């Protein structure tokens, strides 16, 4: 993405500014926002989409109304999803430096994941 980008929906916000230094990305939810470095944002995109795909693939393995909790971590951040494969919350903790935390509700996650797909496809050009 050679240009900046900002997108938001009900309960979530994403932004990208390649000219900013060191915090090129913005993540937000209901009443909160934080800035991320490019490596943090890349990990967030990759791991969020990985969790979404994992939940989707597990849907046929679970009984109706069976909740699931999955975690994934990199050196930079930790993510957790909790809920049903088609309706879950997402939680973020930064592992280094600022020690920030954020979360998105079940209603916000589908739009957030869709927007993250855009960022991931662009490969941060």
OpenMM code with the backbone's topology and positions (N, CA, C; nanometers):
from openmm import Vec3, app, unit

residues = "UNK UNK UNK UNK UNK UNK UNK UNK UNK UNK UNK UNK UNK UNK UNK UNK UNK UNK UNK UNK UNK UNK UNK UNK UNK UNK UNK UNK UNK UNK UNK UNK UNK UNK UNK UNK UNK UNK UNK UNK UNK UNK UNK UNK UNK UNK UNK UNK UNK UNK UNK UNK UNK UNK UNK UNK UNK UNK UNK UNK UNK UNK UNK UNK UNK UNK UNK UNK UNK UNK UNK UNK UNK UNK UNK UNK UNK UNK UNK UNK UNK UNK UNK UNK UNK UNK UNK UNK UNK UNK UNK UNK UNK UNK UNK UNK UNK UNK UNK UNK UNK UNK UNK UNK UNK UNK UNK UNK UNK UNK UNK UNK UNK UNK UNK UNK UNK UNK UNK UNK UNK UNK UNK UNK UNK".split()
positions = [
    Vec3(0.0846, -0.1167, 0.0000),
    Vec3(0.0000, 0.0000, 0.0000),
    Vec3(0.0891, 0.1228, 0.0000),
    Vec3(0.0966, 0.1886, -0.1093),
    Vec3(0.1811, 0.3074, -0.1157),
    Vec3(0.1092, 0.4304, -0.0617),
    Vec3(-0.0216, 0.4232, -0.0465),
    Vec3(-0.0990, 0.5353, 0.0056),
    Vec3(-0.1571, 0.4998, 0.1420),
    Vec3(-0.1971, 0.6041, 0.2127),
    Vec3(-0.2644, 0.5820, 0.3396),
    Vec3(-0.4048, 0.5292, 0.3174),
    Vec3(-0.4602, 0.4711, 0.4231),
    Vec3(-0.5917, 0.4119, 0.4137),
    Vec3(-0.6557, 0.4154, 0.5522),
    Vec3(-0.7834, 0.4464, 0.5569),
    Vec3(-0.8565, 0.4364, 0.6825),
    Vec3(-0.9933, 0.3787, 0.6524),
    Vec3(-1.0326, 0.2833, 0.7344),
    Vec3(-1.1618, 0.2188, 0.7169),
    Vec3(-1.2198, 0.1949, 0.8550),
    Vec3(-1.3500, 0.2092, 0.8662),
    Vec3(-1.4136, 0.1817, 0.9945),
    Vec3(-1.5531, 0.1274, 0.9739),
    Vec3(-1.5985, 0.0576, 1.0750),
    Vec3(-1.7319, 0.0003, 1.0753),
    Vec3(-1.7836, -0.0006, 1.2180),
    Vec3(-1.8931, -0.0679, 1.2375),
    Vec3(-1.9547, -0.0716, 1.3710),
    Vec3(-1.8618, -0.1454, 1.4685),
    Vec3(-1.8013, -0.0692, 1.5593),
    Vec3(-1.7178, -0.1272, 1.6631),
    Vec3(-1.5723, -0.1491, 1.6288),
    Vec3(-1.5271, -0.1018, 1.5124),
    Vec3(-1.3868, -0.1193, 1.4755),
    Vec3(-1.3380, -0.0055, 1.3856),
    Vec3(-1.2055, 0.0163, 1.3879),
    Vec3(-1.1371, 0.1128, 1.2999),
    Vec3(-1.0007, 0.0571, 1.2637),
    Vec3(-0.9594, 0.0812, 1.1404),
    Vec3(-0.8254, 0.0470, 1.0924),
    Vec3(-0.7714, 0.1647, 1.0143),
    Vec3(-0.6434, 0.1897, 1.0294),
    Vec3(-0.5797, 0.2928, 0.9499),
    Vec3(-0.4377, 0.2543, 0.9176),
    Vec3(-0.3895, 0.3063, 0.8057),
    Vec3(-0.2529, 0.2787, 0.7615),
    Vec3(-0.1967, 0.4056, 0.6988),
    Vec3(-0.0807, 0.4481, 0.7459),
    Vec3(-0.0122, 0.5648, 0.6906),
    Vec3(0.1346, 0.5281, 0.6712),
    Vec3(0.1745, 0.4937, 0.5468),
    Vec3(0.3113, 0.4486, 0.5235),
    Vec3(0.4166, 0.5561, 0.5502),
    Vec3(0.3772, 0.6818, 0.5539),
    Vec3(0.4729, 0.7902, 0.5781),
    Vec3(0.4991, 0.8127, 0.7268),
    Vec3(0.4136, 0.7612, 0.8122),
    Vec3(0.4297, 0.7814, 0.9566),
    Vec3(0.5457, 0.6964, 1.0087),
    Vec3(0.6086, 0.7460, 1.1153),
    Vec3(0.7202, 0.6723, 1.1720),
    Vec3(0.7232, 0.6937, 1.3222),
    Vec3(0.7278, 0.5953, 1.4049),
    Vec3(0.7361, 0.4520, 1.3752),
    Vec3(0.5998, 0.3833, 1.3673),
    Vec3(0.4933, 0.4546, 1.4046),
    Vec3(0.3612, 0.3912, 1.4118),
    Vec3(0.2824, 0.4185, 1.2845),
    Vec3(0.2797, 0.3202, 1.1964),
    Vec3(0.2159, 0.3347, 1.0657),
    Vec3(0.0696, 0.2918, 1.0653),
    Vec3(0.0288, 0.2135, 1.1652),
    Vec3(-0.1063, 0.1568, 1.1667),
    Vec3(-0.1845, 0.2048, 1.2875),
    Vec3(-0.3157, 0.2066, 1.2711),
    Vec3(-0.4078, 0.2405, 1.3789),
    Vec3(-0.5103, 0.1283, 1.3899),
    Vec3(-0.5339, 0.0817, 1.5121),
    Vec3(-0.6402, -0.0137, 1.5421),
    Vec3(-0.7316, 0.0506, 1.6431),
    Vec3(-0.8603, 0.0285, 1.6296),
    Vec3(-0.9533, 0.0838, 1.7260),
    Vec3(-1.0753, -0.0028, 1.7418),
    Vec3(-1.1425, 0.0182, 1.8537),
    Vec3(-1.2665, -0.0506, 1.8846),
    Vec3(-1.3591, 0.0458, 1.9552),
    Vec3(-1.4547, -0.0066, 2.0290),
    Vec3(-1.5497, 0.0761, 2.1032),
    Vec3(-1.4770, 0.1562, 2.2118),
    Vec3(-1.4553, 0.2832, 2.1898),
    Vec3(-1.3983, 0.3709, 2.2903),
    Vec3(-1.2486, 0.3607, 2.3109),
    Vec3(-1.1755, 0.2991, 2.2193),
    Vec3(-1.0310, 0.2909, 2.2346),
    Vec3(-0.9644, 0.2873, 2.0967),
    Vec3(-0.8368, 0.3233, 2.0942),
    Vec3(-0.7547, 0.3138, 1.9731),
    Vec3(-0.6087, 0.3073, 2.0149),
    Vec3(-0.5281, 0.2428, 1.9333),
    Vec3(-0.3848, 0.2389, 1.9566),
    Vec3(-0.3130, 0.2338, 1.8229),
    Vec3(-0.1891, 0.2799, 1.8246),
    Vec3(-0.1073, 0.2788, 1.7043),
    Vec3(-0.0090, 0.1627, 1.7116),
    Vec3(0.0189, 0.1041, 1.5943),
    Vec3(0.1104, -0.0087, 1.5844),
    Vec3(0.2222, 0.0220, 1.4855),
    Vec3(0.3371, -0.0404, 1.5089),
    Vec3(0.4448, -0.0348, 1.4107),
    Vec3(0.4074, -0.1242, 1.2932),
    Vec3(0.4791, -0.1123, 1.1846),
    Vec3(0.4513, -0.1970, 1.0690),
    Vec3(0.4648, -0.3459, 1.1029),
    Vec3(0.5725, -0.3905, 1.1711),
    Vec3(0.5804, -0.5334, 1.2046),
    Vec3(0.4669, -0.5795, 1.2969),
    Vec3(0.4272, -0.4964, 1.3913),
    Vec3(0.3152, -0.5323, 1.4789),
    Vec3(0.1868, -0.5477, 1.3977),
    Vec3(0.1634, -0.4546, 1.3057),
    Vec3(0.0419, -0.4592, 1.2253),
    Vec3(0.0427, -0.5789, 1.1306),
    Vec3(0.1571, -0.6087, 1.0734),
    Vec3(0.1672, -0.7264, 0.9863),
    Vec3(0.1338, -0.8531, 1.0644),
    Vec3(0.1892, -0.8651, 1.1863),
    Vec3(0.1569, -0.9815, 1.2699),
    Vec3(0.0088, -0.9834, 1.3053),
    Vec3(-0.0467, -0.8678, 1.3387),
    Vec3(-0.1886, -0.8617, 1.3725),
    Vec3(-0.2748, -0.9098, 1.2558),
    Vec3(-0.2477, -0.8616, 1.1362),
    Vec3(-0.3242, -0.9042, 1.0182),
    Vec3(-0.3105, -1.0546, 0.9960),
    Vec3(-0.1870, -1.1015, 0.9911),
    Vec3(-0.1601, -1.2426, 0.9630),
    Vec3(-0.2246, -1.3337, 1.0671),
    Vec3(-0.2063, -1.3026, 1.1930),
    Vec3(-0.2570, -1.3896, 1.2990),
    Vec3(-0.4088, -1.3817, 1.3140),
    Vec3(-0.4671, -1.2655, 1.2940),
    Vec3(-0.6141, -1.2529, 1.2993),
    Vec3(-0.6789, -1.3351, 1.1894),
    Vec3(-0.6235, -1.3261, 1.0689),
    Vec3(-0.6780, -1.4025, 0.9571),
    Vec3(-0.6551, -1.5520, 0.9773),
    Vec3(-0.5429, -1.5877, 1.0364),
    Vec3(-0.5150, -1.7277, 1.0673),
    Vec3(-0.6170, -1.7820, 1.1676),
    Vec3(-0.6465, -1.7056, 1.2705),
    Vec3(-0.7473, -1.7481, 1.3685),
    Vec3(-0.8851, -1.7614, 1.3043),
    Vec3(-0.9211, -1.6665, 1.2194),
    Vec3(-1.0512, -1.6727, 1.1516),
    Vec3(-1.0614, -1.7984, 1.0669),
    Vec3(-0.9549, -1.8317, 0.9964),
    Vec3(-0.9544, -1.9518, 0.9128),
    Vec3(-0.9595, -2.0780, 0.9985),
    Vec3(-0.8891, -2.0785, 1.1102),
    Vec3(-0.8912, -2.1930, 1.2019),
    Vec3(-1.0317, -2.2180, 1.2541),
    Vec3(-1.0997, -2.1115, 1.2971),
    Vec3(-1.2365, -2.1276, 1.3472),
    Vec3(-1.3296, -2.1792, 1.2383),
    Vec3(-1.3130, -2.1258, 1.1196),
    Vec3(-1.3965, -2.1688, 1.0070),
    Vec3(-1.3768, -2.3181, 0.9789),
    Vec3(-1.2513, -2.3629, 0.9816),
    Vec3(-1.2234, -2.5036, 0.9521),
    Vec3(-1.2697, -2.5964, 1.0643),
    Vec3(-1.2826, -2.5454, 1.1865),
    Vec3(-1.3257, -2.6275, 1.2998),
    Vec3(-1.4773, -2.6361, 1.3125),
    Vec3(-1.5494, -2.5580, 1.2352),
    Vec3(-1.6948, -2.5509, 1.2499),
    Vec3(-1.7606, -2.6878, 1.2399),
    Vec3(-1.7165, -2.7701, 1.1472),
    Vec3(-1.7793, -2.9022, 1.1298),
    Vec3(-1.7414, -2.9993, 1.2416),
    Vec3(-1.6387, -2.9689, 1.3183),
    Vec3(-1.5931, -3.0552, 1.4267),
    Vec3(-1.6693, -3.0307, 1.5579),
    Vec3(-1.7349, -2.9165, 1.5686),
    Vec3(-1.7983, -2.8773, 1.6945),
    Vec3(-1.9472, -2.9093, 1.6947),
    Vec3(-1.9982, -2.9344, 1.8132),
    Vec3(-2.1419, -2.9528, 1.8285),
    Vec3(-2.2093, -2.8160, 1.8243),
    Vec3(-2.3387, -2.8137, 1.7908),
    Vec3(-2.4137, -2.6879, 1.7932),
    Vec3(-2.4020, -2.6255, 1.9313),
    Vec3(-2.3860, -2.4958, 1.9344),
    Vec3(-2.3753, -2.4181, 2.0572),
    Vec3(-2.2513, -2.4501, 2.1407),
    Vec3(-2.1514, -2.5147, 2.0812),
    Vec3(-2.0260, -2.5401, 2.1514),
    Vec3(-1.9315, -2.4225, 2.1250),
    Vec3(-1.8905, -2.3558, 2.2324),
    Vec3(-1.7990, -2.2424, 2.2204),
    Vec3(-1.6553, -2.2909, 2.2107),
    Vec3(-1.5736, -2.2040, 2.1546),
    Vec3(-1.4323, -2.2358, 2.1394),
    Vec3(-1.3487, -2.1159, 2.1823),
    Vec3(-1.2287, -2.1439, 2.2270),
    Vec3(-1.1325, -2.0410, 2.2651),
    Vec3(-0.9999, -2.0801, 2.2027),
    Vec3(-0.9429, -1.9913, 2.1223),
    Vec3(-0.8140, -2.0164, 2.0584),
    Vec3(-0.7224, -1.8966, 2.0813),
    Vec3(-0.5954, -1.9254, 2.0996),
    Vec3(-0.4945, -1.8218, 2.1166),
    Vec3(-0.3828, -1.8436, 2.0160),
    Vec3(-0.3196, -1.7333, 1.9784),
    Vec3(-0.2020, -1.7384, 1.8923),
    Vec3(-0.1114, -1.6228, 1.9332),
    Vec3(0.0183, -1.6426, 1.9156),
    Vec3(0.1131, -1.5428, 1.9653),
    Vec3(0.2340, -1.5333, 1.8740),
    Vec3(0.2876, -1.4130, 1.8640),
    Vec3(0.4171, -1.3901, 1.8009),
    Vec3(0.5049, -1.3222, 1.9048),
    Vec3(0.6260, -1.2874, 1.8686),
    Vec3(0.7115, -1.2126, 1.9611),
    Vec3(0.6528, -1.0760, 1.9934),
    Vec3(0.5690, -1.0238, 1.9033),
    Vec3(0.5187, -0.8875, 1.9164),
    Vec3(0.3820, -0.8767, 1.9817),
    Vec3(0.2951, -0.9767, 1.9609),
    Vec3(0.1593, -0.9655, 2.0126),
    Vec3(0.0951, -1.1004, 2.0372),
    Vec3(-0.0134, -1.0960, 2.1127),
    Vec3(-0.0925, -1.2133, 2.1472),
    Vec3(-0.2365, -1.1852, 2.1093),
    Vec3(-0.3031, -1.2841, 2.0483),
    Vec3(-0.4440, -1.2717, 2.0109),
    Vec3(-0.5225, -1.3896, 2.0666),
    Vec3(-0.6476, -1.3624, 2.0985),
    Vec3(-0.7379, -1.4659, 2.1475),
    Vec3(-0.8744, -1.4443, 2.0848),
    Vec3(-0.9355, -1.5536, 2.0403),
    Vec3(-1.0746, -1.5498, 1.9967),
    Vec3(-1.1551, -1.6389, 2.0907),
    Vec3(-1.2797, -1.5969, 2.1141),
    Vec3(-1.3678, -1.6740, 2.2002),
    Vec3(-1.5095, -1.6620, 2.1483),
    Vec3(-1.5762, -1.7758, 2.1371),
    Vec3(-1.7146, -1.7763, 2.0917),
    Vec3(-1.7413, -1.8946, 2.0015),
    Vec3(-1.8246, -1.8720, 1.9028),
    Vec3(-1.8625, -1.9742, 1.8069),
    Vec3(-1.7875, -1.9496, 1.6763),
    Vec3(-1.7693, -2.0520, 1.5928),
    Vec3(-1.6940, -2.0325, 1.4691),
    Vec3(-1.7462, -1.9202, 1.3799),
    Vec3(-1.8761, -1.8918, 1.3875),
    Vec3(-1.9320, -1.7865, 1.3029),
    Vec3(-1.9655, -1.6585, 1.3807),
    Vec3(-1.9302, -1.6548, 1.5101),
    Vec3(-1.9588, -1.5378, 1.5931),
    Vec3(-1.8680, -1.5399, 1.7160),
    Vec3(-1.7611, -1.4624, 1.7099),
    Vec3(-1.6628, -1.4657, 1.8181),
    Vec3(-1.6051, -1.3273, 1.8432),
    Vec3(-1.5513, -1.3104, 1.9640),
    Vec3(-1.4822, -1.1871, 1.9996),
    Vec3(-1.3324, -1.2061, 1.9749),
    Vec3(-1.2614, -1.0958, 1.9641),
    Vec3(-1.1174, -1.0966, 1.9389),
    Vec3(-1.0505, -1.0045, 2.0398),
    Vec3(-0.9433, -1.0530, 2.0999),
    Vec3(-0.8697, -0.9756, 2.1998),
    Vec3(-0.7233, -0.9675, 2.1600),
    Vec3(-0.6617, -0.8516, 2.1818),
    Vec3(-0.5234, -0.8236, 2.1439),
    Vec3(-0.4448, -0.7736, 2.2645),
    Vec3(-0.3241, -0.8264, 2.2818),
    Vec3(-0.2288, -0.7746, 2.3791),
    Vec3(-0.0953, -0.7560, 2.3075),
    Vec3(-0.0324, -0.6401, 2.3239),
    Vec3(0.1019, -0.6211, 2.2716),
    Vec3(0.2008, -0.6791, 2.3708),
    Vec3(0.3014, -0.7491, 2.3215),
    Vec3(0.3979, -0.8170, 2.4076),
    Vec3(0.5217, -0.7350, 2.4392),
    Vec3(0.5446, -0.6287, 2.3665),
    Vec3(0.6672, -0.5521, 2.3863),
    Vec3(0.6366, -0.4047, 2.3993),
    Vec3(0.7230, -0.3343, 2.4681),
    Vec3(0.7137, -0.1894, 2.4739),
    Vec3(0.5913, -0.1373, 2.5454),
    Vec3(0.4906, -0.0962, 2.4696),
    Vec3(0.3786, -0.0196, 2.5221),
    Vec3(0.2798, -0.0992, 2.6059),
    Vec3(0.2763, -0.2291, 2.5948),
    Vec3(0.1845, -0.3129, 2.6723),
    Vec3(0.0393, -0.2681, 2.6591),
    Vec3(-0.0070, -0.2572, 2.5378),
    Vec3(-0.1446, -0.2143, 2.5103),
    Vec3(-0.2366, -0.3351, 2.4987),
    Vec3(-0.3652, -0.3078, 2.5154),
    Vec3(-0.4665, -0.4117, 2.5062),
    Vec3(-0.5887, -0.3561, 2.4338),
    Vec3(-0.6534, -0.4403, 2.3557),
    Vec3(-0.7766, -0.4012, 2.2881),
    Vec3(-0.8628, -0.5230, 2.2620),
    Vec3(-0.9907, -0.4984, 2.2351),
    Vec3(-1.0799, -0.6099, 2.2049),
    Vec3(-1.1936, -0.5638, 2.1149),
    Vec3(-1.2486, -0.6597, 2.0420),
    Vec3(-1.3612, -0.6365, 1.9529),
    Vec3(-1.4698, -0.7376, 1.9863),
    Vec3(-1.5933, -0.6934, 1.9835),
    Vec3(-1.7074, -0.7797, 2.0132),
    Vec3(-1.7436, -0.8667, 1.8928),
    Vec3(-1.8303, -0.9631, 1.9180),
    Vec3(-1.8756, -1.0529, 1.8116),
    Vec3(-1.9333, -0.9759, 1.6929),
    Vec3(-2.0039, -0.8673, 1.7207),
    Vec3(-2.0643, -0.7887, 1.6136),
    Vec3(-1.9642, -0.7104, 1.5313),
    Vec3(-1.8493, -0.6797, 1.5877),
    Vec3(-1.7483, -0.6009, 1.5177),
    Vec3(-1.6507, -0.6862, 1.4364),
    Vec3(-1.6282, -0.8095, 1.4777),
    Vec3(-1.5227, -0.8919, 1.4188),
    Vec3(-1.5421, -0.9199, 1.2691),
    Vec3(-1.6607, -0.9543, 1.2187),
    Vec3(-1.6717, -0.9838, 1.0754),
    Vec3(-1.6240, -0.8677, 0.9859),
    Vec3(-1.6632, -0.7462, 1.0183),
    Vec3(-1.6182, -0.6314, 0.9387),
    Vec3(-1.4692, -0.6082, 0.9521),
    Vec3(-1.4166, -0.6262, 1.0725),
    Vec3(-1.2736, -0.6107, 1.0958),
    Vec3(-1.1944, -0.7121, 1.0137),
    Vec3(-1.2360, -0.8374, 1.0168),
    Vec3(-1.1658, -0.9430, 0.9418),
    Vec3(-1.1710, -0.9142, 0.7917),
    Vec3(-1.2846, -0.8675, 0.7432),
    Vec3(-1.2956, -0.8337, 0.6012),
    Vec3(-1.1978, -0.7220, 0.5644),
    Vec3(-1.1887, -0.6205, 0.6477),
    Vec3(-1.0957, -0.5101, 0.6225),
    Vec3(-0.9505, -0.5562, 0.6316),
    Vec3(-0.9210, -0.6452, 0.7262),
    Vec3(-0.7849, -0.6970, 0.7387),
    Vec3(-0.7436, -0.7747, 0.6143),
    Vec3(-0.8379, -0.8415, 0.5512),
    Vec3(-0.8086, -0.9139, 0.4271),
    Vec3(-0.7563, -0.8186, 0.3206),
    Vec3(-0.8116, -0.6981, 0.3154),
    Vec3(-0.7653, -0.5970, 0.2198),
    Vec3(-0.6185, -0.5631, 0.2472),
    Vec3(-0.5868, -0.5371, 0.3734),
    Vec3(-0.4497, -0.5028, 0.4095),
    Vec3(-0.3545, -0.6174, 0.3789),
    Vec3(-0.3939, -0.7385, 0.4121),
    Vec3(-0.3081, -0.8549, 0.3918),
    Vec3(-0.2834, -0.8783, 0.2429),
    Vec3(-0.3862, -0.8624, 0.1601),
    Vec3(-0.3704, -0.8826, 0.0165),
    Vec3(-0.2743, -0.7825, -0.0450),
    Vec3(-0.2700, -0.6635, 0.0096),
    Vec3(-0.1837, -0.5591, -0.0464),
    Vec3(-0.0364, -0.5844, -0.0140),
    Vec3(-0.0098, -0.6672, 0.0872),
    Vec3(0.1264, -0.7012, 0.1287),
    Vec3(0.2092, -0.5792, 0.1624),
    Vec3(0.1443, -0.4717, 0.2051),
    Vec3(0.2122, -0.3537, 0.2556),
    Vec3(0.3100, -0.2943, 0.1549),
    Vec3(0.2715, -0.2936, 0.0281),
    Vec3(0.3574, -0.2347, -0.0754),
    Vec3(0.3752, -0.0863, -0.0549),
] * unit.nanometer
topology = app.Topology()
chain = topology.addChain("A")
for resn in residues:
    res = topology.addResidue(resn, chain)
    for name in ("N", "CA", "C"):
        topology.addAtom(name, app.Element.getBySymbol(name[0]), res)
